[in-house]
Amino acid sequence: MITQAENLNILWGKLIVEELVRNGVTYFCISPGSRSTPLTVAAARNAQAKTMICLDERGSAFHALGYARGTGLPAAVITTSGTAVGNCLPAIIEASMDMVPIIVITADRPPELRETGANQTIHQTGIFERYVRYEFDMPCPSVDIPANRVLNTVDLAVFRACATPAGPVHINCMFREPLEPRTERIPADYITALNDWNLGSRPWTSYMHPSTTAEDLNSVAEAINQADQGLVIAGHLAERDDREAVAKFSKRVNWPVFADIRSGLRIGHSEKNIIAYYDQMLLSDKIREIFRPDVVVHMGGVPVSKRLLQFMEKLSPSEYIMINDHPFRHDPAGIVTRRIQMSVRHACQRLYDLVSVKKRTDIVRILKIKSDGVGEIIDKNIQDRYELNEPGIARYVSRIIPEGTGLFLANSMPVRDMDMFAYPECRAFAVAVNRGASGIDGTIASAAGFATGLGRPVTLLTGDLSFIHDLNSLFIIKSARMPVVIIVINNGGGGIFSFLPISRHRNVFENFFATPHNLTFEHAAAQFDIDYHLPSDMAEFVSIYSMAITKHRPSIIEVQTNRNDNIAFHRHLQKQITEALEK
């Protein structure tokens, strides 16, 4: 029985955990601590709860973030009081900005200890401010507060986390001692008030999500029908139904699709109108001259490609129509002319019947031919290059990674290289990136959560600074239910800074921006009992990675490259691509 508990603290912990489970939140990321004992005990005892022990709260919150990216469902993070709570902030910022649901439950000292200098007592209420969709300061357990108030607070929190716009929520739970399951009497009538709930399996309060209502789409369809040149930009599309709807819509209007690496259309789709190498093509003045769309339909999140954003800003098409299921203004260039708040799938379905079927235009054929030519240049240069190189790592990973598995990309160069150089005609796999705030923190923990959420193995492609930043999360990798193969590009510092103007200022660049560390990662792998590999060339990397992804074990593949060689190879590729496109 849920209502059987040693004392009131333990009972409230059980109510919170059970109500989360009834709302579909069954994965709990728990960090050790004393004040959170009632919550931890409840999660440990609940037969439906799956638990992951995370030694630090920052990694725990990022692990929950990755899990939600893999499942679309929130996980619960349980922490003790004090600075433990503050460590959740980076993941909460990322979740808030990228609309990923997380339930953060923090234990706290009772109100009489606030502002007294009591140990491990800080201001936890409001600590996450505008980055949470909902927060509640749960009072200390008391028989004067009906138990159903605990339940419907949890119900509201889960609803606010999952409703549009999704995001993190925070429940701050104050507890007085005893924290452990020490027996203290609970009045019988306090328990009997929950009899009906206790005998069932539904939440106390069931929220019905509001159905999406369409704005007037007739004028949008009219703009699409009257376009001289059109373009579909496919940003981050988390749902398969959204991806399929975008592909179907784009084929009906016969417009080219610039598909971001997170769209699910950039890789594993053979549609004739998907232009895989659009980012590299926009290097060419000739391409920018012949392709000047006057109507753009942007579906999903903001793309990775900076070149595309700059092209759109300079072009400023007469109609820039953005479709997404949240109210936030994702318009850094200020060029959106129509904003449709609706699910991408629903909008495509409604527009499909309103837009006229168009014949395939020459521009789609030309762009496809040019894109295929870019792919041939990339292939030739990478196949001719014996030594380890970063574009080649992205290229080969995209070709070798097994169908149906997951790929988690760190920010800075890994996500950009995969967006630019991934092989498009490969097998489909899930892709995730912490792109809300684009930080490098929590990458390893997020990848482990993504693997757990998918229920499938995951490959993590990360840089050395991101890897070092989250080194302690190798403990989560070791303990995760699904294996993660970590490919860490070790170029001795922050490789992306070599592409920025600051790199020309050598007196400050190397120490303050490139930040060389002179570390390798064999001992880190050994400390956590993770397989380790150090390939010496591209052929050996391909062999090692092909082997590692077939084992049901975590592994680290350290790829040592040179930052100067890396930027030189990128520029060599860009020069060859630009020359070919200009012909």
N, C-alpha and C positions, 0 to 999 in steps of 0.2 A: 504493500500500500504506500502511495506517495506521501500520505499524511502521517505515516509513522516515522517519528524522528526523536532523537535523544533530547533535543532542546529547541528553542525557538530559532536560534541562529541557523542550526542545521536544517530545520524545516524550511525556512525562507530560501536557503541555498537550494534545497531540493525543488522547491516550487519554481524558482527562476530557471534552473536547468531543465526541468521537465517541460515547462511552458515553451522554452526555446526549442526543445526536441519536437514538441507537438506542432510548432510552426515550421518544421523542416530544417532547423539549425541543429545539426547532429555532430558537427566537428568542432572540437574545443582545443584551442592552443593555450597551454597552461605553463606559466613560469612559476618557479618555487617562491613561496613567501608565507608568512604566518597569518597576516590579517585576512588573507583570502581563503583561509582554511575551510569555512563553510561552503564556499563555492567549489573549491577543488574536491572536497569530499563528495559533494553532490554529483559532480561530473564523473568521478571515479566509480561511484556506486550505480550510476544510471546505465542500465543494460543497453539502451539505444544510443548512448553517447560514445563517440570515437574520440580518443584523446591523443594529443601529441605534446610531449614535454619539451619545452624550449627554454634553454638556460638563460637567455636574455630576452627582455621584453621587446626590444626593437626587432630582433629576428622573429619573435613570435607574431608580432603584428604584420610584418611583411610576409610571413608564411601564410597567415590567414588571407592576406591580399592575393597571393598567388593561388590559393585554393579557390577563392571566389572567381578568379579569372578562368580556372579550369572547369568549374561546375556551373557558374552563374548564380550560385547560392552563397549566402553569407556564412562565415565561420564565426565562432565566438572566441574572443581573446580574454583570458582571465589573468589579472595581475594583482599584486599586492599594492600597498600604499606607497606614497612618496615619489622619489625620482623614477621608480619603475613605471609610473603612469606617464611621465614626460617622455620616456623612451618610445612610446607608441606614436608620438606626433608625426615623424616623417612618413610613416605608412598611412596615417590618417589623412595627411595632406594629399598624398598620391591617390588614395581611394576617393577622396572628395573631388579632386579635379578630374579624375577619369571615371567617376560615377560607378564605383565598385562597392558593393555592400559589405560592411563589416560590423559586427556587434562587439563593442569593447566594454567589458565589465570590470570595473576597478574596485577593489576593496579600499575602505577608508576608515580612519579613526572616528570615533563618535564626536558630535559637535562640541562637547564640553572640552575637548582637547585641542580644538583649533585656536590659534593665536596664543598658545601657552608655551611654546617651545618644546612641546612633547615630541619625543623621538619619532622620526619618520612620518611627520605630519606636515603637509603642505596644503596650499589652496588647490584642490582638485576639481572643484566645480568651476566650470567655464574655462578650464585649462586648454581646451581645443578650440574654443571660440567659434568662429564662423566656418570651421572645416567639418563640423558634424551637422547632420540633418536634424538631429534630435538629441537632447540630453536630459537626464533626470537624476536628481539627487535623492536616492532612495534612503528613507530614514532608517534608523536602527530598528531591528525587529521588535515589535511590541504587540501584545494582545489587544491593545486599543486600536490598532489599525487592522481592518478586515483583510484576510489573506487574499481575497479576490482582487484587492488593489495591487498587490504584487503581480498577480497574473496579468491583469489588463494593462499594466505598465509595460511588461515584456511584450505583449501583443502589439501595442502601439509602436514600440521601438523597432520590432521586426518589420512592421508595415512601412514605417518611415525609411528604414534602410533599403527596402526593396522597391518601394513605389518610385515613380519617375519624379525627380531625378534621384536615382539610387545613390547610396553613399554610406559613410560610417555613422554610427550612432553610439552614444556613450551613456551607460548606466553606472552611476557611482554609488556603491553600496557601503553604507556605514555599519560597522559591527562593534558592539561592546563584547567584552569577555564574558563567558568562556567561548573560545573560538573552536575548540576541539569537540568531538562528540561526547561530551560529559552529560550524564543524564540529569535533566531538570524537568519538572512537571510542566506540561502544557494543558490548559483547561480543555475539557472534553468538547464544550460547545464551539470552541475555536476550530476544532477539527471537523465536527459534523457539518459545519456550514459549507464544506467543500465536497460533500458526499457525491452529489451528481457529477461534478467535474472529475472526481477521483475514480468513478466507475467507468468513465468514458475515455476517449482518446483525442477529443477535439480541444483546441485552445478555448480559453474562457471567452474571448471575443474574437470572432472571425471577421476580418476586414475584406470587403469586396473591392477589388481594385477597379477604379473607374475605367470605363471603356474609352478608347481613344476617339475623339470627335475630329472630323476633317474640317479644315478651313475650306474656303471656296477654291477648289482646284481647277475650275474651268478656265480662269485667266492664266494660270500656270501652264495648263495644257495648250492654250492658245499661243503663248510665248514660245513653247517648244515647237509647235507646228509651224510657226513663222520663221524659225531660225534659219539663217544662211549656213552657218557652221555651228555644230553643237559639240559638247564634250560632257561626259560623265566622269566625275571624280569619285572614286570609291575610297573613302577613308576607313577608319576602324569600324568593322562590322562584326560584332561579337556573335551573332546568331546565324546559324546555317540558313534559316528561312530568309533572313535579310540578304544574304549573299546570293541565294538563288533568285530572289526577286529582282535584285539589281541586274544580274546577268540577263534575265528574261526581258526586263524593261529596256536595257541598252540594245539588245538585239532587235527589238521592235522599232526603235527609233534609228537604228543603224548608225549610232554615234560611237566614236572611239572611247574606250574606257582607260583612264589613267588609274591603275589599281595600286594602292599603297600596300606595303608588306603586311600590314595588319588587317587588310580587307578580307583575306581568304580567297581573293580572286587573282592575286599576283602570281601565285604558285599553284600548280596542279589543275589549271583550267586551260582548255585549248580553244576557247572561243576566238573567232577570227578578229574581233574588234577590241580585244584586250591588248593594250600596248605596254609590254612589260618593261621596256627600257626607256620610258618617257623622260626620266630624270636626266640620263646621259644625252638623250636627243635634244633636250633644251639647252645644251651647250652650244648648239649650232644656230647662227643667225638665220640661215636659210630655212630651218624648220620653224623658227619663230615668225618668219615672214609668210610662209605658205599656210601655216595653221594659226588662225586668229579667230577662235570661236566667239560668236556674239552672244550665245546662250550657254551657260554652264549649269549643270545640275550636280550638286555636291551632296553625296549621301554618306552619312556616318561622320567619324571624327576627323580631326585635323591631320593631314598627311605628314609623313616624316620629311619629305623632300623640301628643302629650303628653296631650291631652284624653281619648283612648281609654284610655291607661294609667291616668289618674286615675279615670276612670269604673269601670274594672275593679277598681282597688284599693278604692274605696269600696263597690262592689257586692259584692265577694268572693263570687262564685258558689259553690254547693255543690260543683261539679265544674269544675275548670279543667284541661283535658287539653292538654298541649303535646307536639307531635310534631316531631322534627327528628333529623337523622342524625349528631349529635355529642353528646358527653357534658357539654357546658358548661351551667351553670345560668344561663339567660337568663330570670331571674324577679326583676326589680328590686323588685316589690311583694310578693314572697313569697306568692303566691296559688295557685301551681301545685299541684294535688292528685295528678296522675298525669303522669309523664314517660316518654314512649315514645321510645327511641333507635332510630330506624328511618328509612329514606328516606321522605319524604312520599308518594311514589308508591306504594311498597310498602304502607305503612300504610293508605292510602285503598283500595287494591285489596283488602286483607284485611278491612277494616271494611265495605266495600261489601256483601259477602255476609252480614254479620252483623247489620247494622242493618235495621230494617223501613222500608218505603216509607211516607212520611207525606204526607198531603194538604197542599196549600198553605194556610197559616194566614193569618188576617186580618192578623197583625202584619207578615208579609212584604209584603203588598199595601199596608198603611198606610205602612211605611217607604219602600217604593219610590215611592209617590205623593209623600211628603214630600221625598224626595231629588230627584225630578224638579222639584219646586217650588223647591228651593234652586238648582238649575241655572238655572232661568228667571230668578231674581232676580240671580244672578251675570251672566248674559248681558245682561240689560237694563241693569244698572249699567255694565258694561264697554262695551257698544255706545253708551251715551249719553255716554261720557267721551272727549272729544277729546284731552286731554293724555296724555302718556306716564305709565303707571302700572304698578306691579309685578305685581299680580294679573292685569292685562290681558296683560302679556307672557307669563306662564305659560299663560294661557288660549289666546292666539293661537298660541303655539308648538306646543301640543298638538294644535291643529286643522290646522296647516299642515305640520308636519314630515312628510316622505314616509314611506310605509309601508316597513317593513323596514330603515330606517336606525336609528341609535342616538341616545339622549339621555343625556348625562352631566350630573348635577346637583351643584353645589357644596353644601356644608353651609351652615348658618345659614338665610337666608330662601329661596334658590332651591328647595331640596328641599321645604320646608314649603309654599311657594306652589303648587308643582306638585301636591303631595299634596292641597291644599285646593281648587284652582281648575282643575285640568286638565279638559278636556272629555272625558267618558268614551266617547262614541259615535264616536270617531275611528278612524283606521287604526292597526293594531298596530305598535309599534316597541319596540326593546330599551331598557331603562332601567338605568342604573348610578349608584351613589353610593358614595363612601368612607364608609360608615356604621359601620364597626367601632369606630373611636375618634372618629368625627365631627369630625376636624380639618379645617382649611381649607388645609393645606399640600399641595403636589403635585397640585393640581387640574388644571392645564393638562397636565402630563405624563401624568396618569392618563387624561385624555380622549383624548389622542393614542394611548396604548396601547390603550384601549378600541376606538378606530376601527381600529387595525391588527389587533387580535384578531378583531373582527367581520368585517373585510374589507369594511366599508361606511362611508359618510360618517357623521359624528357631529356633533350640535349640543351645544355646551357652554353651559349657563346658569349663570353665576357672578356673584358680587358683586365689588365693586372691591377689597376687602381680600384676598380669595382670589387675585384676578388679580395684584395687586402682589406678593403673597407668592411667587408662582411665575413671575415675569415672565421669567426666563431660560429657562424651558421653551418659550417661543415659538420658540426654535431647533429644538426637537423638532417643533413644529407645522409649521414650514416644511419640515422634512425628512421628515415622516411619509408613509407610503405612501397613506394615505386622508385626504381633507380634513376639517378640523374647522372648523365655523362657531362662533365664540365670541361669545356675547351677554353682554356684561358690563354689569351694572346698576351704574351709578356714581351713588350717592347721597351721595358725599362722606364716606364713613366706614362704620362698622359699624352697618348699619340694624337688625339684630336687637336691639341693646341698647335701642333706643327702646321695645321691647315689654316690657322688664323693669323691676322696681321702681326700680332704680338711676337710671332716666331722670328721676325726680322730684327727684333731688339735683343741681340744676343747677350747683352750685359745683364738682363734680368730674366730672360726666357728659361734657361735651362734649370736654374735652381728654384724659381718661384712658380713656374707654370708646368714645365715638363716633369718636374719633381722626380728625378731618378731615385730608385730605391735599392738597386743592386741585390734584389732578392730572387731566389727561385723557390719552387713550391713542393719539392720532393719531401721535405721533412714535415710540412703541413699535412700532406696526404698520409704519411706514415703515422703521424700522431693520431689521426682519426680512423686508421685502418681502411683507407681508401686506395684502390689501385692507382698507380701512377705511371705515366708514360711520357717520354721526351723524344718525339720524332726529330730526325736530323734533316729531313727533306720532305717534299710534298708527297712523293710516292710512299714513304714510310708513314706519313700522317694518314693517308687514305687507308692503308692497311691496318693501322692501329685503330682508327675510328671505326672502320667496318667491323672489326673484331669486338671492340668495346660495347657497341650498341646491341650485340647479340647476347651479351652476358647479363644476368639479372643481378648486377652489382654496380654500385657507384664507382666512378673512376674520374681521374683528373688527367687531362692531356694538356701538357704545357707546350705551347708553341712559341718559341723564341724568335722574334723578328727584330729588325732594326728600324727605328723611327724614320731616319733619313731615307733609307731604301724604300720604306713604305710610301712616303709622300712622293718620291720620285716615280714609283711604279703607278700610283694613282694618276699623276700628271701625264705620264707616258700613255696610259690608256685613254685619258681624255683627249690628248692630242691626236692620237690615231682615229678615235671615234669622230672627233670634230672634222678632221680632214676628209674622212669618208663621207660624212653627211653633207659637206659643202660641195661635193662633186655633183 
